[in-house]
Amino acid sequence: MEQDQMQEAHKNWKLYVIMLIAGVGISMIVGYVYVKYSAYQMMKSEGKVALVEPTGIPGADIPLVQDAISSIPLIEEQSLAEPANAGLLRQQARNYIMISDLKKAASTFEQESLVNPNDPTLYKEMGDVYSQLRESEKAVASYTKSIEINPADNNSYIELANIYSVQLPDREKVIFTYEDAIKNNPNNVTFYILLASFYERIELSQKALDLYRRVVSIDPANSIATRKIEELSQ
């Protein structure tokens, strides 16, 4: 019963994330594509990758599966000459992800962590791979490390809570994760709403109501919190 409730909370959680951070997500995607494109141009100019030519369509020049396959041996050769090159290792890990070789991706991320131990993005991406592999404890360790380095890493908190909601069901750890996110990001209403939604799913309505009221105190125009306050106050 408890696991069913937690899985239901997780489903609702995703809807809230989409509603709350859609605008932010668009800007993040644009930024991600820009970074990927810049890295592609730099590595291509150095002869390190064999990727498709830019098409002029945003994101279309990001390597597809066939291009990842062609890039892998080239980057492997370059990595032998530059074993401490974190950028090459990151690109190689992402190539392995594109061809669905998640075990090699995880191994390559681990290798990068030896030479680049303070990059929160590395541990976030490593956590994503371990989560897909259902190596839940390693995913937890990776997301936790990402948060430790960068307490403002919103996505790592969300993914960590997801692990505790679905793969390693533990409602107390879900709550602790969101409370930690709120402590480190007190003005980010997303975490208040996610935790409030989780409280609703496990039938702790008063705690949910208190959190929605805190959201309104931070963001008086928040329509989700306003509607939920009306519903829970009836």
Steps between C-alpha positions, in 0.01 A plus 500: 500500500778741599692427181186559290453836671859597437478401134182705464679793663777461248255519208347821634842638575589481130191701407594773746854514370375546145260775605742681726823502305392482138622851434824442683540168321484666159780737588704212642453300179611795290804540722577128483479497120729803486758332723481177301534688175802697627667179619427335167658787306808506722560125484428486128753777434759297691421188299380308805153402383328405177154650532233609257519849355278765665162517333392840626223337703555552877624176648508311170880492496515312830643154419252234403562133566700438182715804568560393859615162371747662263625733774568232760824354355635848426440620854635175643824556309520861614430397859798265499718799419319726746373277785433799724287686244163522675332650194587199286380260767170689534443492125581131488259421783225690319577311181460171688163625627393575142570142395335368820819356646424627849754284679784649295352845554503447876855368492614800297329744736675328789830540319429869450424543870861407578630800304200732537365435851327833562257530209137466614378443144723194475337341805150596383556328164664204671198473729267499200691208347504299821129570545429360152715197584295460820822519702310706751760533774758630253241741360431627852873548562540690172204733553606559860849595386356740241292669771796511738704691240212718383209530745311698237492203260122471474495197271712284729258552790208405277672188365611396849143531626392295198738220601352497850147510357532216252822296507573507873160590649555697819255780576719647775790540258274661241393751762857556620621558143240768431551659841873518430425657161278759669766575762762562233264676257245678723354714220450218250129425523533189283629298794225619733238392249663165431517423871145624553381274218679207658336574835162500327567158348587352839195670656676763710274779383577751774872488427423542132278800575771662711747467215261643243451799728877545516506500120245781488706698754794479258304522175153651556408448135570126501181351358579140595546581867196729505278230351633236737440719803137540393460125448663397829321764706155367413 
